[in-house]
Amino acid sequence: MTVEFSLAPELARDCIEVADWPLCKVLLMNDSQYPWFILVPRKAGLKEIIDLDDAEQLLLMKESAKLSLLLKEVFNPDKLNVAALGNMVPQLHIHHIARFKTDVAWPAPVWGKYPAVPYSEEQLTRLKTHF
């Protein structure tokens, strides 16, 4: 029996679905303090990048590069942070965060630094035009 892909409950709770690319679901963390996107490969049971086959690993890297270039073009950040951590959410997911020297958490990590400030509908509409 094949297990169906489903988004980890924490990601479903904290994020907004933006797009489906060939391999990954593109999510936006619902915290307007940082342009923070997450790629989640739509395959069940993944915990690590090495759980993907060679072709899927390559596609993941291409989609990560595509998202990174998009963030660089749209937001012009001082730094792009890209990470696959998974200590709290074991489902394979890759964070892409556009960081600015002026953001509230700089230069510290964004995790748990400040309470999230949800996006307004207007902000979401503007962001989604890039996908």
MDAnalysis code that builds the backbone (N, CA, C; Angstrom):
import MDAnalysis as mda
import numpy as np

u = mda.Universe.empty(393, n_residues=131, atom_resindex=np.repeat(np.arange(131), 3), trajectory=True)
u.add_TopologyAttr("name", ["N", "CA", "C"] * 131)
u.add_TopologyAttr("resid", np.arange(1, 132))
u.add_TopologyAttr("resname", ["MET", "THR", "VAL", "GLU", "PHE", "SER", "LEU", "ALA", "PRO", "GLU", "LEU", "ALA", "ARG", "ASP", "CYS", "ILE", "GLU", "VAL", "ALA", "ASP", "TRP", "PRO", "LEU", "CYS", "LYS", "VAL", "LEU", "LEU", "MET", "ASN", "ASP", "SER", "GLN", "TYR", "PRO", "TRP", "PHE", "ILE", "LEU", "VAL", "PRO", "ARG", "LYS", "ALA", "GLY", "LEU", "LYS", "GLU", "ILE", "ILE", "ASP", "LEU", "ASP", "ASP", "ALA", "GLU", "GLN", "LEU", "LEU", "LEU", "MET", "LYS", "GLU", "SER", "ALA", "LYS", "LEU", "SER", "LEU", "LEU", "LEU", "LYS", "GLU", "VAL", "PHE", "ASN", "PRO", "ASP", "LYS", "LEU", "ASN", "VAL", "ALA", "ALA", "LEU", "GLY", "ASN", "MET", "VAL", "PRO", "GLN", "LEU", "HIS", "ILE", "HIS", "HIS", "ILE", "ALA", "ARG", "PHE", "LYS", "THR", "ASP", "VAL", "ALA", "TRP", "PRO", "ALA", "PRO", "VAL", "TRP", "GLY", "LYS", "TYR", "PRO", "ALA", "VAL", "PRO", "TYR", "SER", "GLU", "GLU", "GLN", "LEU", "THR", "ARG", "LEU", "LYS", "THR", "HIS", "PHE"])
u.atoms.positions = np.array([
    [0.840, -1.182, 0.000],
    [0.000, 0.000, 0.000],
    [0.888, 1.249, 0.000],
    [0.600, 2.185, -0.867],
    [1.367, 3.422, -0.971],
    [0.785, 4.475, -0.041],
    [1.681, 5.115, 0.695],
    [1.261, 6.188, 1.589],
    [1.176, 7.475, 0.782],
    [0.086, 8.203, 0.941],
    [-0.111, 9.474, 0.247],
    [0.685, 10.584, 0.934],
    [1.150, 11.529, 0.124],
    [1.810, 12.707, 0.678],
    [0.799, 13.550, 1.431],
    [1.193, 14.028, 2.583],
    [0.408, 15.038, 3.288],
    [1.388, 15.976, 3.978],
    [1.010, 17.210, 4.052],
    [1.835, 18.235, 4.663],
    [1.845, 18.056, 6.174],
    [3.019, 18.183, 6.777],
    [3.130, 18.092, 8.230],
    [2.174, 19.101, 8.872],
    [1.504, 18.715, 9.952],
    [0.510, 19.609, 10.577],
    [1.085, 20.969, 10.975],
    [2.327, 20.997, 11.400],
    [2.945, 22.270, 11.805],
    [3.103, 23.206, 10.615],
    [3.488, 22.644, 9.469],
    [3.632, 23.458, 8.262],
    [2.263, 23.921, 7.763],
    [1.284, 23.028, 7.821],
    [-0.073, 23.399, 7.410],
    [-0.628, 24.509, 8.291],
    [-0.307, 24.465, 9.573],
    [-0.806, 25.460, 10.527],
    [-0.121, 26.815, 10.350],
    [1.191, 26.821, 10.119],
    [1.979, 28.049, 10.148],
    [2.222, 28.685, 8.786],
    [1.863, 27.998, 7.716],
    [2.216, 28.461, 6.377],
    [1.000, 28.626, 5.481],
    [1.231, 29.343, 4.396],
    [0.232, 29.557, 3.355],
    [0.756, 28.880, 2.093],
    [-0.070, 28.055, 1.468],
    [0.337, 27.401, 0.230],
    [0.329, 28.421, -0.898],
    [1.456, 28.488, -1.614],
    [1.627, 29.481, -2.668],
    [1.589, 28.854, -4.056],
    [2.237, 27.692, -4.214],
    [2.322, 27.079, -5.550],
    [2.709, 25.617, -5.412],
    [2.473, 24.887, -6.490],
    [2.982, 23.526, -6.632],
    [3.910, 23.525, -7.831],
    [5.189, 23.256, -7.590],
    [6.163, 23.119, -8.656],
    [6.285, 21.635, -8.976],
    [7.059, 21.255, -9.978],
    [7.106, 19.839, -10.360],
    [7.374, 18.870, -9.204],
    [8.283, 19.197, -8.301],
    [8.560, 18.319, -7.167],
    [7.972, 18.848, -5.863],
    [8.081, 20.136, -5.658],
    [7.802, 20.700, -4.333],
    [6.538, 21.543, -4.264],
    [5.967, 21.525, -3.087],
    [4.945, 22.484, -2.701],
    [5.711, 23.704, -2.198],
    [5.319, 24.896, -2.633],
    [5.945, 26.137, -2.184],
    [5.036, 26.758, -1.132],
    [5.600, 26.974, 0.045],
    [4.856, 27.547, 1.166],
    [5.442, 28.896, 1.546],
    [4.635, 29.727, 2.129],
    [5.060, 31.000, 2.700],
    [4.775, 30.941, 4.193],
    [5.800, 31.115, 4.999],
    [5.590, 31.192, 6.438],
    [4.763, 32.443, 6.702],
    [3.696, 32.300, 7.469],
    [2.787, 33.426, 7.706],
    [3.354, 34.342, 8.787],
    [4.488, 34.954, 8.444],
    [5.151, 35.930, 9.314],
    [5.717, 37.024, 8.424],
    [5.034, 38.145, 8.369],
    [5.382, 39.230, 7.453],
    [6.665, 39.964, 7.835],
    [7.298, 39.578, 8.926],
    [8.555, 40.223, 9.327],
    [9.728, 39.791, 8.450],
    [9.557, 38.657, 7.765],
    [10.626, 38.112, 6.918],
    [10.003, 37.461, 5.684],
    [10.558, 37.685, 4.493],
    [10.143, 36.891, 3.338],
    [10.701, 35.471, 3.538],
    [9.853, 34.553, 3.974],
    [10.287, 33.227, 4.433],
    [9.452, 32.176, 3.723],
    [10.097, 31.501, 2.777],
    [9.431, 30.495, 1.976],
    [9.999, 29.119, 2.301],
    [9.207, 28.090, 2.035],
    [9.613, 26.721, 2.349],
    [9.243, 25.822, 1.176],
    [10.198, 25.013, 0.746],
    [9.937, 23.996, -0.266],
    [9.734, 22.664, 0.434],
    [8.672, 21.956, 0.061],
    [8.391, 20.635, 0.620],
    [8.186, 19.660, -0.539],
    [9.116, 18.729, -0.740],
    [8.895, 17.731, -1.795],
    [7.610, 16.943, -1.515],
    [6.796, 16.792, -2.543],
    [5.497, 16.130, -2.385],
    [5.624, 14.622, -2.528],
    [6.397, 14.036, -1.630],
    [6.539, 12.583, -1.549],
    [6.413, 12.201, -0.082],
    [5.690, 11.141, 0.187],
    [5.444, 10.708, 1.566],
    [6.710, 10.132, 2.199],
    [6.838, 10.357, 3.507],
    [7.858, 9.689, 4.303],
    [9.266, 10.233, 4.202],
    [9.460, 11.373, 3.576],
    [10.810, 11.916, 3.433],
    [11.242, 12.652, 4.696],
    [12.479, 12.391, 5.117],
    [13.062, 13.125, 6.237],
    [14.339, 13.856, 5.817],
    [15.064, 13.280, 4.891],
    [16.361, 13.820, 4.485],
    [16.412, 13.971, 2.973],
    [17.265, 14.862, 2.497],
    [17.453, 15.041, 1.060],
    [17.912, 13.733, 0.430],
    [18.712, 12.955, 1.143],
    [19.210, 11.686, 0.605],
    [18.117, 10.625, 0.483],
    [16.928, 10.893, 1.002],
    [15.788, 9.984, 0.819],
    [15.187, 10.104, -0.580],
    [15.542, 11.166, -1.305],
    [15.116, 11.351, -2.690],
    [16.065, 10.582, -3.607],
    [15.575, 10.135, -4.760],
    [16.501, 9.510, -5.714],
    [17.331, 10.602, -6.390],
    [18.320, 10.197, -7.182],
    [19.259, 11.156, -7.778],
    [18.558, 12.227, -8.609],
    [17.599, 11.817, -9.427],
    [16.886, 12.781, -10.276],
    [16.074, 13.759, -9.431],
    [15.455, 13.265, -8.367],
    [14.662, 14.135, -7.480],
    [15.569, 15.090, -6.705],
    [16.749, 14.617, -6.308],
    [17.697, 15.500, -5.628],
    [18.098, 16.652, -6.541],
    [18.366, 16.341, -7.791],
    [18.725, 17.376, -8.757],
    [17.565, 18.352, -8.961],
    [16.353, 17.834, -9.082],
    [15.186, 18.697, -9.255],
    [14.977, 19.574, -8.021],
    [15.188, 19.023, -6.831],
    [15.078, 19.816, -5.605],
    [16.078, 20.968, -5.632],
    [17.313, 20.687, -6.029],
    [18.327, 21.748, -6.081],
    [17.954, 22.815, -7.107],
    [17.378, 22.381, -8.237],
    [16.949, 23.354, -9.257],
    [15.802, 24.216, -8.734],
    [14.854, 23.593, -8.044],
    [13.742, 24.362, -7.494],
    [14.219, 25.283, -6.374],
    [15.181, 24.850, -5.589],
    [15.757, 25.702, -4.542],
    [16.463, 26.903, -5.166],
    [17.215, 26.667, -6.227],
    [17.892, 27.765, -6.919],
    [16.874, 28.725, -7.533],
    [15.812, 28.171, -8.120],
    [14.752, 29.010, -8.706],
    [14.137, 29.908, -7.639],
    [13.813, 29.329, -6.478],
    [13.222, 30.114, -5.395],
    [14.211, 31.152, -4.880],
    [15.454, 30.774, -4.725],
    [16.481, 31.711, -4.254],
    [16.636, 32.888, -5.206],
    [16.674, 32.605, -6.504],
    [16.781, 33.685, -7.494],
    [15.561, 34.597, -7.455],
    [14.394, 34.003, -7.274],
    [13.167, 34.784, -7.173],
    [13.217, 35.707, -5.958],
    [13.656, 35.179, -4.815],
    [13.761, 36.005, -3.607],
    [14.779, 37.126, -3.793],
    [15.882, 36.813, -4.441],
    [16.906, 37.829, -4.692],
    [16.370, 38.941, -5.594],
    [15.632, 38.536, -6.632],
    [15.074, 39.502, -7.587],
    [13.968, 40.357, -6.966],
    [13.061, 39.726, -6.253],
    [11.892, 40.430, -5.723],
    [12.233, 41.271, -4.497],
    [13.075, 40.742, -3.607],
    [13.300, 41.407, -2.322],
    [14.660, 42.082, -2.176],
    [15.638, 41.711, -3.010],
    [16.991, 42.268, -2.922],
    [17.531, 42.218, -1.477],
    [17.595, 41.019, -0.886],
    [18.019, 40.910, 0.514],
    [19.520, 41.110, 0.685],
    [19.913, 41.375, 1.923],
    [21.335, 41.438, 2.259],
    [21.933, 40.034, 2.272],
    [21.117, 39.031, 2.596],
    [21.577, 37.646, 2.683],
    [20.404, 36.709, 2.469],
    [20.660, 35.596, 1.796],
    [19.672, 34.530, 1.673],
    [20.083, 33.400, 2.603],
    [19.197, 32.958, 3.460],
    [19.439, 31.807, 4.320],
    [18.640, 30.637, 3.753],
    [19.328, 29.547, 3.464],
    [18.693, 28.333, 2.954],
    [19.117, 27.197, 3.870],
    [18.119, 26.483, 4.426],
    [18.450, 25.442, 5.395],
    [17.387, 24.351, 5.437],
    [17.856, 23.130, 5.651],
    [16.983, 21.984, 5.902],
    [17.313, 21.493, 7.305],
    [16.502, 21.866, 8.278],
    [16.791, 21.513, 9.671],
    [15.970, 20.322, 10.117],
    [14.714, 20.509, 10.387],
    [13.839, 19.392, 10.699],
    [13.916, 18.851, 12.102],
    [14.469, 19.594, 13.032],
    [14.502, 19.119, 14.416],
    [13.110, 19.106, 15.030],
    [12.299, 20.082, 14.711],
    [10.948, 20.185, 15.258],
    [9.906, 19.560, 14.327],
    [10.141, 19.651, 13.024],
    [9.231, 19.098, 12.008],
    [10.065, 18.137, 11.159],
    [9.952, 16.833, 11.383],
    [10.828, 15.893, 10.688],
    [10.583, 15.751, 9.187],
    [9.417, 16.139, 8.677],
    [9.169, 16.057, 7.237],
    [10.186, 16.918, 6.499],
    [10.766, 16.371, 5.433],
    [11.753, 17.120, 4.660],
    [11.149, 18.425, 4.153],
    [11.789, 19.520, 4.513],
    [11.382, 20.840, 4.034],
    [12.610, 21.738, 4.076],
    [12.699, 22.661, 3.115],
    [13.869, 23.523, 2.998],
    [13.419, 24.974, 3.110],
    [13.939, 25.631, 4.134],
    [13.637, 27.040, 4.384],
    [14.461, 27.922, 3.453],
    [13.842, 28.969, 2.939],
    [14.493, 29.997, 2.120],
    [14.048, 31.337, 2.707],
    [14.958, 32.013, 3.373],
    [14.597, 33.242, 4.083],
    [15.437, 34.395, 3.557],
    [14.766, 35.436, 3.098],
    [15.451, 36.655, 2.674],
    [15.689, 37.498, 3.936],
    [16.953, 37.736, 4.230],
    [17.296, 38.478, 5.443],
    [17.843, 39.866, 5.096],
    [17.546, 40.783, 5.994],
    [17.969, 42.169, 5.835],
    [18.623, 42.644, 7.121],
    [19.618, 43.479, 6.990],
    [20.277, 44.040, 8.176],
    [19.294, 44.844, 9.017],
    [18.178, 45.225, 8.415],
    [17.159, 46.010, 9.121],
    [16.026, 45.157, 9.693],
    [16.041, 43.817, 9.470],
    [14.926, 43.030, 10.003],
    [15.040, 42.892, 11.519],
    [13.922, 42.611, 12.166],
    [13.847, 42.657, 13.627],
    [14.762, 41.663, 14.329],
    [15.137, 40.585, 13.668],
    [15.954, 39.566, 14.316],
    [17.437, 39.626, 13.928],
    [17.774, 40.446, 12.951],
    [19.156, 40.482, 12.438],
    [20.137, 40.750, 13.560],
    [21.246, 40.058, 13.628],
    [21.736, 38.988, 12.759],
    [21.401, 37.588, 13.294],
    [20.575, 37.516, 14.307],
    [20.214, 36.239, 14.925],
    [19.303, 35.423, 14.007],
    [19.166, 34.122, 14.263],
    [18.186, 33.316, 13.518],
    [16.774, 33.838, 13.760],
    [15.876, 33.569, 12.834],
    [14.500, 34.064, 12.948],
    [13.631, 33.191, 13.846],
    [14.014, 31.937, 14.060],
    [13.185, 30.989, 14.799],
    [12.947, 31.427, 16.236],
    [11.683, 31.669, 16.559],
    [11.290, 31.955, 17.927],
    [11.793, 33.269, 18.489],
    [12.363, 34.104, 17.654],
    [12.921, 35.373, 18.144],
    [11.805, 36.336, 18.552],
    [10.796, 36.457, 17.683],
    [9.664, 37.352, 17.929],
    [8.376, 36.654, 17.513],
    [7.255, 37.004, 18.125],
    [5.984, 36.418, 17.679],
    [5.712, 36.771, 16.212],
    [5.114, 35.843, 15.508],
    [4.802, 36.057, 14.084],
    [3.799, 37.193, 13.914],
    [3.970, 37.924, 12.834],
    [3.033, 38.972, 12.432],
    [2.423, 38.518, 11.112],
    [1.178, 38.026, 11.138],
    [0.572, 37.469, 9.915],
    [0.488, 38.491, 8.785],
    [0.508, 37.966, 7.558],
    [0.356, 38.798, 6.368],
    [-1.086, 39.290, 6.255],
    [-1.243, 40.475, 5.709],
    [-2.577, 40.972, 5.364],
    [-2.976, 40.344, 4.027],
    [-4.249, 40.380, 3.703],
    [-4.714, 39.861, 2.416],
    [-4.054, 40.606, 1.258],
    [-3.886, 41.912, 1.408],
    [-3.250, 42.723, 0.361],
    [-1.800, 42.291, 0.152],
    [-1.058, 42.058, 1.232],
    [0.330, 41.609, 1.116],
    [0.396, 40.244, 0.428],
    [-0.500, 39.344, 0.799],
    [-0.519, 38.012, 0.199],
    [-0.812, 38.070, -1.293],
    [-1.751, 38.887, -1.665],
    [-2.105, 39.034, -3.075],
    [-0.896, 39.504, -3.865],
    [-0.169, 40.491, -3.341],
    [1.029, 41.003, -4.019],
    [2.106, 39.927, -4.134],
    [2.355, 39.192, -3.054],
    [3.380, 38.167, -3.057],
    [3.076, 37.036, -4.044],
    [1.823, 36.631, -4.084],
    [1.437, 35.495, -4.922],
    [1.576, 35.779, -6.403],
    [1.655, 37.048, -6.801],
    [1.815, 37.379, -8.216],
    [3.159, 36.907, -8.763],
    [4.118, 36.640, -7.896],
    [5.449, 36.217, -8.337],
    [5.539, 34.710, -8.579],
    [4.459, 34.007, -8.271],
    [4.468, 32.554, -8.425],
    [3.467, 32.164, -9.481],
])
